[in-house]
């Protein structure tokens, strides 16, 4: 998708070396935010694409919001590599980089809409995250994470295979209570010590649930995200949209993922949208404080 308009100003920047120096990477990319210099473009948004395998995405989004005074809505996601989880790249101009973050500032004369929905619901009793180290979930309710998942599988009549846990994980993700819903984390791999590596950080002390979904609720969440994005245009006409959803969603749905795209197109009233299946989705705006998501549809509607 190419976007060309006199009503939006674009400016791109990159920060590298996330793993070794997150502050340094932020210092490199923050000059891209120039909204205070353009009062005639009052609506401030930024597309954020990052190497999620480098980690720190929640911290990056939080710091960006602090440094910009909460005046921007952020959206985007983590680069993917066809579920290899080995090395991911972002690009700017003609260059591709790993261990980096790219930001595209979008200053607009008209509102840009943003919608965020996931369609998952709690299936387990509340679980306390009693030990975690970054993306590695060590224990729930003071028992090894794998045993908590095995107990849940037995209680719900499912099969949990330690030798091939990903199929179970794709249909049973972790939902962290946020006060206004759940922020999702996808379990990816089972480690030899019984811990589980997730697609993003799991905070120690959080209350969590094992969450379930189905195709119908996933499609409905995508519709609701598209509706919310259109509503965010504040009555303006819709030119096109950007859609970000999880690589895990595509793996879980298989060919049915096309039905999710159809649902988005029907809701937008247009097939003029493009997007990515990402390792985590970024959405941060007024009244929405979760920042980095998994298994979540994020729709950004661009005004005509």
N, C-alpha and C positions, 0 to 999 in steps of 0.2 A: 504494500500500500504506500502510495506517495501522497503527502499532504502539502497543498500549496494554497496559501491564503494571505491576504493583507491584514487580516484580523488577528493573527497569531504570530508572535516573534519566537524564533527557535534559537537555542544556544546549547552546544554540547560540550561536555568535559569528561575527563577520565581520571581515576585515581588508581594507582598500582601498588602492589606489595601489601595486600590486605593481611596476609597471614603474619607477617613479621611486624607490621606497623600500621594498625588500623587508624591511628590518629594522623599519621603521615598521608595515608591514602585519602582521608577526608579533607586534609588541608589542600591536596592537589585538586580535588573535585569541587570544593565549595565555591570557588569564584564563578562557577556557572550560574549561581543564583543571583540575578541582577534585577529582581522585581522592583526594588526601591528606586531604581533609576528610570523606571518607565511607568509613571502614575497613570498614563493614558491607557495602559493595559492592566486593568485592576484584577483580573482573574489569573491566579498563579497555580500552575501545575507542573509536575516534573515526572517524566518517565524514567524509572530507575531499573537498570539491569545489572545484575551482579553475579560473581562466581560464588554461588551458595555453598559450594564445597569448601571454600575458604573460611566459612563461618561468620559469626558476628553480625548477621543481617539485622536482627532486632536492635542491637546497639547502634548500628549505622543509621537505621531509620529514625530511632529516637534522637540521636545526636543531630541529624539533619533538621528535624522538627524544632529542636531547641535553638539551633543556630539561625534558623530562618524565622523565629518567633511564631511558629505555627501558622504562617501565612500561606503555605503551599499545601496542596493535596498531592500525595505521592502515589504512584501506581507502577506496576511492572512485575518483575519476578527474577528468579535465579536461572541462569543458563543451564541447559541440560546436555546430556551426551548419550541419548538413546538407552537410558537405564543401565549404562556401564558403571556410573558413579566413580569414574576414574579421573577425568580432567575435563573441565568445561571452559568455554571461551566467551567473552563479550567482544563486540567490535565497535570501532568508531572510525568513520571515513573508510579507508582501505586497509586498516590495520586490525588484527585480531589479537586479543590478549587474554591470558589466564591470570588468576589471582588478582582480579581487578574489578572495578565498578565503573559503569558508564551512566551518566545522567544527561537527559535531554530536557532542558528547561522549555516550558511552553507558557508564554505570557499572552493572554487573550483579552480581547475587548468584550467577549461574550462568555457566559458560563460554560464550563466543560463538565459534563456529567460523569459521576463515578458510582458504580453499583458493586456490592460485595455480598455474596451469599454462598453457603456450602451445603445445606440440605441433609446434614448428619444429625442423629439424635442419640442421646445416652442410652446404653443398653446394660451397663454394669452398675452396681452400687458405687458410691463415691470411693475413690482410691487416693491415698495420700502419697505424693512423690517423696519418699523418704531418703533417697540417695540418687544423685545424677551428676554427671561430669560432662558439661557441654551437651553434645548430641547423644551421649551414651546414658540411657536410662538404666540405673543399676538395681533399684528396688522400689516396690510399691507396697505400702502397708508393712514395711520392714521385712518383706520376703523378696527373694530374687525375682526380677521382673519376669523372667520366663515362667516361673511357677505361678505368678499371678495370672498370666495369659492362659496357662494350661488349666488352671482352676476355672477360669471364665469359659474356656472352650468346653470343658466337661459340663458345666452348668447350663450351657446353651445348646448342647447336643452337637457341637462341631468337632472336627478333627484338627488337632494341632500337631504338625509333623516337624520336629526339631531339625531334621535334615533338610527340609524344604519349607521354611516358615513364611516366605514372602506371599504365597497365595492367600494364606490366612490373614496376614497383616494388611493386605490391600482391601479386605472387606471388614476389618476390625481395627480402626485407628484410635489414637489417643486424643481425647478432647480435654483441654485445660480450661477450667472454669475462669471466666473473666469478669463476672458480675453482670454482663449483658449478653451472655451466650457462652459459646465455647470456641477457643482457638485450637485448631487441629494440628496434630503432629503425626506423620506417617512413620510407623516402624518399618525399618528396611532390612536389617540383618540381625541374626541372633549370634552373639559372641560366645566363645568357649566358656567364659565365666558365668554365663546365665544372664548377662546384661544384654540390652537391645539397643542398637544404634538407630537413631531416628533421623528424619530429614532435616530437623532443626532442633535447636536447644529446648530442653524441658526443664523448667525451673524447679529447684528443690523447694519442698514445702507446699507446692501447688496442690489443689484438689483436682483430680482428673476422673474421667470416665472412659471406658472403652465404648466407642461410638460405632453405630451401624448406619448404613444407607442402602438405597436400592436405585435402580435406573430411574424410576419415576420421580423420586425425590431429588435426584441429581439434575434431571431435566428441569424440574420446577424451580430449583435454586438458580439455574442459569437464566431461566425466564425472569425471575424476580430481580436478578442482578441487572439484566438488560432494562427492565422496567424502571428500576431505581436510577440507572444511568440516564435514561431519557428524561425522567422527572428532573434530574439535575440540570438539564438544559434550560430550565425555568421558562418553558414555553417556546424556546427557540427551535428552529428547524434542525433536523439531524442530517449531517453530511456523511458520516461513516463512524466506525467504532474500532477499537482495539480490544481483543479478548485474551485474557490469560487464565489458563486452568492448569491443573496439576498433571505432571507426567503419570503419576499414580492413577489419576482418574481415567486417563486414556488406557492404561494397562488393565484396569479393572473392568471398564466397559467394552473394550475391544471394538468391534465394528459398530456397536451401539453408540460410540462417541459421535458418529455422524448425526445421530438423532439429537444429541445435545446442540450441535452446531445448527441444525435445522430449527430447534426451538428458539435459539438466540436470533436467527434470521427472521423468523416469523414475528417475534416480539418487537424487534427493531423496525420491522416493515421494510427491510432491505438486506440483501446479501453483501452489501458493501462493508465488510469487516474483515480484519485479519488478526492473527495473533500467534501465540506460542503455548506449547505444553512445557511448563517450567518446573524446576525443582524449588517449589515454594512460590507463593504469590505475594506481592507487595501491595498493600492498600492502606493508606493513612490519610484521613481527612477530618474535617470538623465533625465531632460527634462519633468518630470511629477511631479508636485508639490502639487497635491490636497490632497493626504494622505488618508482621510477617506471618503468612498463613500457609497451610497445606490443604490440598483437596478442596480448594475454594475457587469459585468463578469470580473473576474481576473483569468488569466491562467499563471501558472508558468511551463515552459518547462525545464526538467532536461536532461542534456546531457548524451550520452552513454559513 
